[in-house]
Amino acid sequence: MAQAIRPRPRVSLLATDGRPHLLQETLVAVALVLGALAFVTAMFHNLHLISSWAGLVGILTAAYGQYISVTTRERFPLIIALGASAIGFFLGMAHGGLFGGVVG
């Protein structure tokens, strides 16, 4: 007797419970991009505006992503992005800050 073939549910790379988590995955991607941007631009003294703002937004994005994350596979890249954003933010603040040279 032939068995009925059930369609497999759409499983994402980060969700281990079998359900899609579109908001969480979007936050992971945005936080990783912002973290990488903040980390790389923090290595250049004259790009402190980009690194400090990208770091600040990356910290907030990753923190909110951690707050609403469901699985460990979502939390792990969020922690990496949070760390990269924080390093970029702090180095950007040390090099001139959020408004350094523009205001005041």
DAFENTA-V434779 format. One record per pair of residues at least 6 apart in sequence whose ideal C-beta (glycine too) atoms are under 7 Angstrom apart, sorted by the first residue. I is the first residue (numbers start at 1). GAP is how many residues later the second one is. Records with the same first field share a line. If there is no record, write none. Layout:
# DAFENTA-V434779
I->GAP  GAP
This chain:
# DAFENTA-V434779
9->9
10->10
11->7
12->8  9  13
14->7  11  14  57  59  60
15->6  56
16->55  57
17->53  54
21->49  53
24->41  44  45  46  50
27->34  37  38
28->37  46  49  50
30->31
31->27  30  31  34  47  50
32->45  49
34->20  23  24  27  51
35->23  46  49  50  53
36->48
37->17
38->13  16  17  20  46  47  50  51  54
39->45  48  49
41->6  9  10  13  47
42->9  45  46  49  50
45->50
48->44  47  48  49  52
51->37  40  41
52->37  40  41  45  46
53->45
54->34
55->30  31  33  34  37
56->33
58->23  27
59->23  26  27  30
62->16  19  20  23
63->19
65->13
66->9  12
69->6  9
